Amino acid sequence: MLQRGDIREGTILSVDEEGARVDLGFEHTALVPAHDLEKLSSDRREDLRAGEPVSVYITTPEDRKGDLVVSIHQAVLNEKWLEAEQLKESAAIWEGKVTGYNQGGVIVAFGRLRGFVPISHLRGMPRRANSAQIRELLGNYVGRTLPLRVIEADRRRRRLILSHRLAYQQWRQQQRQAFVDSLKEGEVRTGRVRDLRDFGAFVDLGGGDGLIHISELAWHRINHPKEVLRVGQHVQVYILKVNRRRKRVSLSLKRMTPHPWSTIHERYQVDQLVEGRITRVVSFGGFVELEPGIEGLLHVRQLPGTARDDPNNVIAEGEAHLLRILDIDAERRRIRLSMRAVKPEEQMEWMAAHAEKASALVEETIGLAELIDEEE
């Protein structure tokens, strides 16, 4: 049932001195009086031709003559209300300029209408602030253009309520989705380290973050991401996995370099003397790190003297030793090492070199301390 204030779409049947006849799909045609047409701009009047679609505002559902009287002029004035209602239905984001404020929020121009954004729907407003602070913060919004969503459009009550907070949240989700959709697994991107956590590092790729899990930071074991990265550092990362449904991106730093084992024969050969650090002592020997990502086994049978009974009598975690490579199995990622195969003269030469380095380090430390004292 038609009511005053309804806006309907129709088709112009004719335009004459009496006004315009419009077909709204009812038994009787609707009349737009001539005086209503005179309120329209000349361009609008020229566009009114038979067969053209038109929006009309229901003025009188039925007058004394039984005619349905409508107004194109009022429909034009209410076009913005229709637009606001459509924006509410579609949950679309639009941008509006703040023209003023009051104690409850800010006022935004929407054509000839005035929309209102309550404080609770303004993003970034502090939860605890006194009235003076709130007035100052609201005043800072005047003149700014904000992304907004229509959350209430009541034409009869002339209420147009908007939300900045919901629009921003939706915009962030859209940006995140667009960012995730732009990524492909296996490609390389450049980003900036935004945050370091115990479990990994977050990298800003420009549009969204990805996570490098601690296991993907280096080919060798690390205790914390800060051993490899620092906040603010720019890095190239490998796109490991893209979960579009959950909008999550997994990255890898270590895959930007070859696995140390893939080039093992370029640096190590059988019978080569190497220096290694004991990383773990077990009943059958010890594990030795030759470089980050490369560990070899020093079996108990390759320890000197009576160490076969207890490897802890000869080696300890953290110690450096001179060793000889017995075998390299790159496919199985295994290196067999020996301490017994190191000749006494080789051991003595290595120890002398270490003592010389230690002495040089002590002298350098003493010299630095003396320099600091002189400056003070």
C-alpha positions in Angstrom: 0.0 0.0 0.0 1.4 3.4 -1.0 2.0 6.0 1.7 3.0 9.6 1.6 6.8 9.9 1.5 7.4 6.6 -0.5 9.7 6.9 -3.5 8.9 4.7 -6.5 10.4 4.2 -9.9 8.1 4.7 -12.9 8.0 5.5 -16.6 6.8 8.8 -18.1 3.8 8.4 -20.4 3.2 12.0 -21.4 4.1 15.6 -20.6 1.6 18.4 -21.3 0.3 21.7 -19.8 -1.4 19.8 -16.9 1.9 18.2 -15.9 3.3 14.7 -16.5 1.6 11.3 -16.4 3.7 8.5 -14.9 3.1 4.7 -15.0 3.9 3.2 -11.7 2.5 -0.2 -12.5 -0.9 0.4 -10.9 -4.4 0.6 -12.4 -4.4 4.4 -12.4 -1.5 6.5 -13.6 0.2 9.0 -11.4 0.1 12.8 -12.0 3.0 15.1 -11.5 1.4 18.6 -11.4 2.7 21.4 -13.6 3.7 23.5 -10.6 6.0 20.7 -9.4 7.7 20.5 -12.8 8.3 24.3 -12.7 10.5 23.7 -9.6 12.9 21.6 -11.6 16.0 23.0 -13.3 15.6 23.5 -17.1 18.0 20.6 -17.8 15.8 18.3 -15.7 12.6 19.4 -17.4 14.1 18.9 -20.9 15.0 15.3 -19.9 11.3 14.5 -19.1 10.1 12.7 -22.2 7.7 9.9 -22.9 9.3 6.5 -22.3 12.0 7.8 -19.9 12.4 6.3 -16.4 11.8 8.6 -13.5 11.8 8.5 -9.7 8.7 10.1 -8.0 7.8 11.0 -4.4 4.3 10.0 -3.3 2.7 13.3 -2.3 -1.0 12.2 -2.1 -1.9 8.6 -2.4 -5.3 9.7 -3.7 -6.8 13.2 -4.1 -10.4 14.3 -4.5 -10.4 13.4 -8.2 -9.0 9.9 -7.4 -5.7 10.7 -8.9 -2.4 9.5 -7.4 -0.4 12.7 -7.0 3.4 12.5 -7.1 6.4 14.9 -7.1 9.5 14.6 -9.1 10.9 17.7 -7.3 10.6 16.0 -3.9 12.1 12.8 -5.3 15.1 14.8 -6.5 15.5 16.3 -3.0 15.4 12.8 -1.6 17.8 11.2 -4.0 20.5 11.3 -1.4 18.3 9.4 1.0 17.9 6.7 -1.7 21.7 6.6 -2.2 22.2 6.4 1.6 19.8 3.5 1.8 21.6 1.7 -1.0 24.9 2.2 0.7 23.5 0.8 3.9 22.2 -2.3 2.1 25.4 -2.9 0.2 27.7 -2.1 3.2 29.8 -0.1 0.8 32.5 2.3 1.9 32.4 5.9 0.8 34.3 9.0 1.8 32.8 12.1 3.5 34.1 15.4 4.7 33.7 16.4 8.3 32.0 19.8 8.5 31.4 20.2 12.2 31.0 18.4 15.6 29.0 18.4 18.8 29.6 16.8 22.2 28.4 13.4 20.8 30.4 13.1 17.6 31.1 14.7 14.2 28.9 15.9 11.4 29.6 14.8 7.8 28.2 16.3 4.6 26.2 13.9 2.4 25.0 16.0 -0.4 22.3 18.2 1.0 22.0 15.9 4.0 23.9 15.9 7.2 25.2 12.6 8.5 26.4 12.0 12.1 29.3 9.8 13.3 28.9 9.1 17.1 32.1 9.1 19.2 31.8 5.3 19.6 32.1 5.0 15.9 35.2 7.2 15.4 38.4 5.2 15.1 41.2 6.2 17.4 39.2 8.0 20.1 40.6 7.3 23.5 38.4 5.4 26.0 39.3 7.6 28.8 39.3 11.4 28.2 37.8 14.4 29.9 35.3 16.7 28.1 37.9 19.2 27.1 40.1 16.6 25.6 37.2 15.1 23.7 36.2 18.5 22.3 39.8 19.1 21.1 40.0 15.7 19.5 36.6 16.1 17.8 37.6 19.6 16.6 40.7 18.1 14.9 38.4 16.0 12.7 36.8 19.1 11.0 38.0 19.4 7.4 39.2 15.8 7.3 37.8 13.3 4.7 37.0 9.9 6.4 36.1 6.5 5.0 32.6 5.8 6.3 29.8 3.2 6.3 26.1 4.0 6.6 24.7 2.1 9.5 21.3 3.8 9.7 19.4 5.7 7.0 15.9 6.6 8.2 14.4 9.1 5.8 11.2 9.6 7.7 13.0 10.4 10.9 15.7 12.3 9.0 18.4 10.1 10.7 21.6 9.3 8.9 24.1 7.6 11.2 27.6 6.7 9.9 30.6 4.7 11.2 34.3 5.4 10.7 35.4 2.5 12.8 33.5 -0.2 10.8 34.6 1.4 7.5 38.2 1.2 8.6 37.9 -2.4 9.7 36.3 -3.3 6.4 38.9 -1.4 4.4 41.7 -3.2 6.3 40.1 -6.6 5.5 39.7 -5.7 1.9 43.3 -4.5 1.7 44.5 -7.6 3.4 42.5 -9.8 1.0 43.8 -7.9 -2.0 47.3 -8.2 -0.6 47.0 -12.0 -0.1 45.5 -12.5 -3.5 48.4 -10.7 -5.1 51.0 -13.2 -3.7 52.1 -16.4 -5.3 53.9 -19.2 -3.6 57.5 -19.5 -4.7 58.0 -15.9 -5.6 60.4 -13.5 -3.9 59.4 -10.3 -2.2 61.2 -7.5 -0.4 59.9 -6.4 3.0 60.8 -4.7 6.3 61.1 -6.6 9.6 58.3 -5.2 11.7 58.4 -7.3 14.9 60.4 -10.1 16.4 58.8 -12.7 18.6 60.0 -15.9 20.2 58.4 -18.0 17.5 59.5 -16.0 14.5 59.6 -12.6 12.7 56.8 -10.5 11.2 57.7 -8.8 7.9 55.8 -6.0 6.3 55.6 -6.7 2.6 53.8 -3.4 1.8 50.1 -4.0 2.1 50.3 -6.7 4.8 52.5 -8.8 7.0 53.9 -12.3 6.6 55.4 -14.5 9.2 58.9 -16.1 9.1 58.7 -19.0 11.5 61.9 -19.5 13.6 62.5 -22.7 11.8 62.6 -20.9 8.4 65.0 -18.1 9.5 68.3 -20.1 9.1 69.5 -23.5 8.0 71.0 -23.9 11.5 69.3 -23.9 14.8 68.8 -20.6 16.5 67.3 -19.7 19.9 65.7 -16.4 19.0 65.0 -14.4 15.7 67.2 -11.6 17.0 70.2 -13.8 16.3 69.5 -13.3 12.6 67.3 -10.2 12.1 66.7 -6.8 13.6 63.5 -4.6 13.6 63.6 -2.2 10.7 65.9 -4.4 8.5 65.0 -4.8 4.9 65.1 -8.4 3.7 64.2 -10.5 0.7 61.9 -13.4 1.5 60.6 -16.4 -0.2 56.8 -16.9 -0.3 56.4 -20.3 1.3 52.6 -20.6 1.7 49.6 -18.5 1.1 46.4 -19.3 3.0 43.8 -17.2 1.2 40.9 -18.3 3.4 42.6 -17.4 6.7 44.5 -14.5 5.0 47.9 -15.8 6.4 51.2 -15.7 4.6 54.2 -17.9 5.5 57.6 -16.7 4.6 61.1 -18.2 4.5 64.5 -16.4 4.8 66.7 -19.5 4.8 65.4 -20.5 1.3 66.9 -17.4 -0.2 70.3 -19.1 0.1 71.4 -22.6 -0.9 71.3 -25.2 1.8 74.8 -25.6 3.2 74.8 -29.3 2.4 74.1 -28.7 -1.3 77.5 -27.1 -1.7 79.3 -29.2 0.9 82.0 -30.5 -1.5 83.0 -27.0 -2.4 84.3 -26.4 1.1 85.1 -29.8 2.6 87.0 -32.9 1.4 87.9 -36.3 2.9 91.2 -36.1 4.9 90.8 -32.3 5.4 91.7 -30.8 8.8 88.8 -28.7 10.2 88.1 -26.9 13.3 84.7 -27.6 15.0 82.8 -26.7 18.1 81.2 -29.5 20.2 77.4 -28.8 20.3 76.3 -32.0 22.2 77.9 -34.9 24.0 76.2 -38.3 23.9 77.1 -41.8 25.0 78.4 -42.7 21.6 80.4 -39.6 21.0 79.7 -35.9 20.2 78.1 -33.7 17.6 80.4 -31.1 16.1 79.4 -27.9 14.3 81.7 -27.0 11.4 79.7 -24.0 10.3 76.0 -22.9 10.8 73.9 -25.7 9.3 76.7 -28.2 9.0 77.2 -30.7 11.8 79.3 -33.8 11.9 79.6 -36.8 14.2 82.7 -37.5 16.3 82.2 -41.1 17.2 83.5 -42.4 20.5 85.9 -44.7 18.6 87.5 -41.7 17.1 88.4 -40.1 20.4 91.9 -40.5 21.8 93.0 -42.6 24.8 90.4 -44.2 27.0 87.6 -41.9 26.1 85.5 -44.8 24.8 84.3 -45.4 28.3 83.0 -41.9 28.7 83.3 -39.2 26.0 82.8 -36.5 28.7 86.4 -37.2 29.9 87.8 -35.8 26.6 85.2 -33.4 25.1 82.7 -30.9 26.5 79.9 -28.8 25.0 81.2 -25.5 23.6 84.8 -26.6 23.2 86.7 -26.1 19.9 88.8 -29.0 18.5 90.9 -29.8 15.5 89.5 -32.8 13.6 90.0 -34.7 10.4 87.2 -35.6 8.0 86.9 -39.3 7.4 83.8 -39.4 5.2 81.2 -37.1 3.6 77.8 -38.3 2.6 76.0 -35.2 1.1 72.8 -37.1 0.3 72.3 -38.3 3.9 73.8 -35.1 5.2 76.4 -36.9 7.3 80.1 -36.1 8.0 82.3 -38.5 10.0 85.0 -36.8 12.0 88.1 -38.1 13.9 90.2 -36.7 16.7 92.5 -39.7 16.7 93.4 -39.2 13.0 95.0 -35.8 13.8 98.8 -36.1 14.0 100.5 -34.8 17.1 102.5 -32.1 15.1 99.2 -30.9 13.5 97.7 -30.7 16.9 100.7 -28.7 18.3 100.6 -26.3 15.4 96.9 -25.7 15.8 97.3 -25.1 19.5 100.2 -22.7 19.0 98.1 -20.7 16.5 95.2 -20.6 19.0 97.5 -19.4 21.7 98.9 -16.6 19.4 95.3 -15.5 18.5 94.4 -15.5 22.2 97.5 -13.4 23.1 96.7 -10.9 20.3 93.1 -10.6 21.6 94.4 -9.9 25.1 96.8 -7.2 23.9 94.0 -5.6 21.8 91.7 -5.6 24.8 94.3 -4.0 27.1 95.1 -1.4 24.4 91.5 -0.5 24.1 91.1 -0.2 27.9 94.1 2.1 28.1 92.7 4.3 25.3 89.4 4.6 27.1 91.3 5.6 30.3 93.3 8.3 28.5 90.1 9.8 27.0 88.5 9.9 30.4 
